[in-house]
Structures are given as structure tokens and as C-alpha cells.
Amino acid sequence: MAAFGVMLADGSLIGAFFVTLKPLALGLFISIAVGVGVGVAMGISRLTEWLVAPIFIIAQAAPLAALIPVLTFAYGIGLVSKVLTVCIMAMPVIVLNTLGAVRNTPVSLIEMGRAFLGSPAQIVSRIILPAASPLIFAGLRLGAAAAFIGIILAELLITPTGIGDLISYNQSVADYPRMYAAIAAIILFSVMFIELLERIESWLFRPEKRTR
């Protein structure tokens, strides 16, 4: 606790968080935008699912940390590699949860929309997405957890920056209290962020539709 207080007082912890948040926020935003879109597309099209789903199923099961050196070789040690690391960790979770959410939409609702001559776009926007939203949001929470793992891996394996730099540097100089303080700080932040998402979910959706 003393090391945590010292790092807060000297600004090193806050500065490291600001460095870490940039690739984390970019990667998570891209993962959500692309992941939800791809998941919905697969959910409403069997052909798209047949073509694309195996990629994300393999990605979710594979040890994706092994791809980080490949990303570093291809894109260097800058921001792009770190953002892509966050994406490859978070996106498969979001895509597959969105796919499952869309597939779980009651067929009766879709048939009713078609009976009222709803266009495909209207059926997706007014029936499928509202019905699937609780499960999609649950997938976003899982994706956010994976994104935090991705950014720490990126900062430890690509180039030490942000929280990853605090962890690796303090380990190298055997300053273990500061190292553990940095680890505890990122864990605490990730738990608080995911709890915030859960509170937003509980506010947006009725209790009987929430997914815990």
C-alpha cells in the first residue's frame, strides 16, 4: 500500500495509465464496432457464418499471445501493434457472443416482422438488435476483460510502456512493492471498468433480460 501511495503521489502511476489507455481505448472501440457488425452479419446470414465463423472460433481457442511477435515484425513497436494486439484478444469474444445473441432471437418475432412487411433492415434494427442487446452487452463485458489482458501483454512483449513499463522496470530492479502495486492498480482498474459496464447494462435492460 505504501508503494501504491508513493506512485500516486509522484504521478508515475497516473502517467502510466494515460499511456496505457490510448491503445486500449482504440483497440476496444475497433473491436466493438467491427465485432458487433461481423457478429450480426453472421447471425442473419448462414453463408457469412460458414465463411467467417471458423476464423473467430479458432482465434478464440488459439494462444493468440504467440502472434504478438508477428505483429511486431509486421507493424513495428508502435501504437498499431498494440492496438492490433487488443483487437485480436477482444474481437473473437465479441463476435461469437454477438452471433449467439442474434441466433437466440425468437423466430416468432422475426416472422411477425416479416408478416407486417418489414424490410430486412427494419427487422434487424427494430427486432433482432433489441432482442439480442442483453447478450451482446454481456459479450462486450467479456471482450473488455480480454482487451485488458491484451494491452498488458502488448506492453510487456512489444515495448515497455505505460503500466507494462512500470511492471517490467520494477521487476528488473527488484523493486517488488512497486511492481505489485502496478499489477494491483491495473487489476483494480479493469474490475472497476467491467463493473461500470455491468451497471450500465442493468440500467439499460430490464432485470429479467439482463445476463450475468
C-alpha positions in Angstrom: 0.0 0.0 0.0 2.9 2.4 0.7 4.3 1.8 -2.7 0.9 2.4 -4.2 0.6 5.7 -2.4 4.1 6.8 -3.4 3.4 6.0 -7.1 0.2 8.0 -6.9 1.9 10.9 -5.3 4.8 11.2 -7.7 2.5 10.8 -10.7 4.2 7.8 -12.2 1.1 5.6 -11.9 -1.3 8.1 -13.4 1.0 8.9 -16.2 1.4 5.2 -17.0 -2.4 4.8 -17.1 -2.8 7.6 -19.6 -0.2 5.9 -21.8 -1.9 2.5 -21.5 -5.4 3.9 -22.1 -4.8 5.2 -25.6 -4.1 1.8 -27.3 -6.6 0.1 -25.0 -9.4 2.5 -25.9 -8.7 2.4 -29.6 -8.4 -1.3 -29.7 -11.6 -1.8 -27.7 -13.6 0.7 -29.8 -12.5 -1.1 -33.0 -13.2 -4.5 -31.6 -16.7 -3.4 -30.6 -17.5 -1.7 -33.8 -16.2 -4.4 -36.1 -17.1 -7.3 -33.7 -20.7 -6.4 -33.3 -21.1 -5.7 -37.0 -19.5 -9.0 -38.1 -21.4 -11.0 -35.4 -24.8 -9.5 -36.6 -23.9 -10.2 -40.2 -23.1 -13.9 -39.4 -26.2 -14.2 -37.3 -28.5 -13.1 -40.2 -26.6 -14.9 -43.0 -25.7 -18.6 -42.9 -23.3 -18.2 -45.7 -21.4 -15.4 -43.9 -21.3 -17.6 -40.8 -20.0 -20.5 -42.8 -17.2 -18.4 -44.3 -16.2 -16.3 -41.3 -17.1 -18.1 -38.0 -14.3 -20.7 -38.2 -11.7 -17.9 -38.2 -13.1 -16.5 -34.9 -13.6 -19.9 -33.3 -10.0 -20.8 -34.0 -8.9 -17.4 -32.8 -10.8 -17.8 -29.5 -9.2 -21.2 -28.9 -5.7 -20.4 -30.1 -2.9 -19.0 -27.9 -3.1 -15.5 -29.5 -0.2 -14.2 -27.5 2.1 -16.2 -29.8 1.0 -13.8 -32.7 2.4 -10.7 -30.9 5.9 -11.2 -32.3 4.4 -11.5 -35.8 2.5 -8.2 -35.3 5.7 -6.6 -34.1 7.6 -7.8 -37.1 4.9 -6.6 -39.5 3.9 -3.2 -37.9 6.9 -2.3 -35.6 6.8 -1.5 -31.9 4.5 1.5 -32.1 0.8 2.1 -31.5 -0.5 0.0 -34.3 0.9 -3.3 -33.0 -0.5 -2.6 -29.5 -4.0 -1.7 -30.9 -4.0 -4.9 -33.0 -3.0 -7.0 -30.0 -6.0 -5.6 -28.1 -8.2 -6.4 -31.1 -7.1 -10.0 -31.6 -7.7 -10.6 -27.9 -11.1 -8.9 -27.6 -12.7 -9.3 -31.0 -13.3 -13.1 -31.2 -15.2 -12.9 -27.9 -17.4 -10.1 -29.0 -18.0 -11.6 -32.4 -19.0 -15.0 -31.2 -21.2 -13.7 -28.3 -23.0 -11.4 -30.8 -23.5 -14.3 -33.2 -25.0 -16.3 -30.3 -27.2 -13.4 -29.3 -28.6 -12.9 -32.8 -29.2 -16.6 -33.2 -31.2 -16.7 -30.0 -33.7 -14.1 -31.2 -37.1 -15.7 -31.1 -38.2 -16.8 -34.6 -41.7 -15.8 -33.8 -40.6 -12.1 -33.6 -38.8 -12.3 -36.9 -41.8 -13.9 -38.6 -44.1 -11.3 -37.2 -41.9 -8.6 -38.6 -42.0 -10.2 -42.0 -45.8 -10.6 -41.7 -46.0 -6.8 -41.3 -43.9 -6.4 -44.4 -40.8 -5.2 -42.6 -37.7 -4.7 -44.7 -34.6 -6.7 -43.8 -33.0 -3.5 -42.4 -36.1 -2.8 -40.2 -36.2 -6.4 -38.9 -32.5 -6.2 -37.9 -32.7 -2.7 -36.4 -36.2 -3.0 -34.7 -36.4 -6.7 -33.8 -33.1 -8.6 -33.8 -30.9 -6.0 -32.2 -33.3 -5.0 -29.4 -33.9 -8.7 -28.6 -30.2 -9.6 -28.8 -28.9 -6.5 -26.9 -28.6 -8.0 -23.4 -26.5 -10.9 -24.6 -24.4 -8.6 -26.9 -23.7 -6.4 -23.9 -22.6 -9.4 -21.9 -20.2 -10.2 -24.7 -18.9 -6.7 -24.5 -18.0 -7.2 -20.9 -16.1 -10.3 -21.7 -14.4 -8.5 -24.6 -13.4 -5.7 -22.3 -11.7 -8.2 -19.9 -9.9 -9.7 -22.8 -8.8 -6.3 -24.0 -7.1 -5.6 -20.7 -5.2 -8.8 -21.0 -4.2 -7.8 -24.5 -2.9 -4.4 -23.6 -0.7 -5.7 -20.7 0.7 -8.4 -23.0 1.4 -5.8 -25.6 3.2 -3.5 -23.2 5.2 -6.4 -21.8 6.1 -8.1 -25.0 6.2 -5.4 -27.7 7.9 -2.5 -26.0 7.7 -1.5 -22.3 5.3 1.5 -22.0 2.6 2.5 -19.6 1.6 0.0 -16.9 3.6 -2.7 -18.6 6.7 -0.5 -18.3 6.2 0.0 -14.6 5.8 -3.7 -14.1 8.8 -4.8 -16.2 11.1 -2.0 -14.9 10.4 -2.5 -11.2 10.8 -6.2 -11.7 14.2 -5.6 -13.3 15.5 -3.5 -10.4 13.9 -5.9 -7.8 11.5 -3.2 -6.5 8.8 -5.7 -5.9 6.5 -3.5 -3.9 6.2 -1.0 -6.8 5.8 -3.9 -9.2 3.0 -5.5 -7.3 1.4 -2.0 -6.8 1.3 -1.6 -10.6 -0.2 -5.0 -11.1 -2.8 -4.4 -8.4 -3.6 -1.0 -10.0 -4.4 -2.4 -13.4 -6.4 -5.2 -11.9 -8.4 -2.8 -9.8 -9.0 -0.5 -12.8 -10.2 -3.4 -15.0 -12.6 -4.7 -12.3 -14.0 -1.2 -11.9 -14.4 -0.7 -15.6 -16.2 -4.1 -16.0 -18.4 -3.3 -13.0 -19.3 0.0 -14.7 -20.3 -1.8 -17.8 -22.5 -4.1 -15.7 -24.2 -1.2 -14.0 -24.8 0.4 -17.4 -26.3 -2.9 -18.5 -28.6 -3.1 -15.5 -29.7 0.4 -16.2 -30.4 -0.2 -19.9 -32.2 -3.5 -19.7 -35.0 -4.8 -17.6 -33.9 -7.2 -14.8 -35.5 -10.2 -16.4 -33.5 -9.6 -19.6 -30.1 -9.0 -18.0 -27.4 -11.5 -18.5 -24.9 -12.0 -15.6 
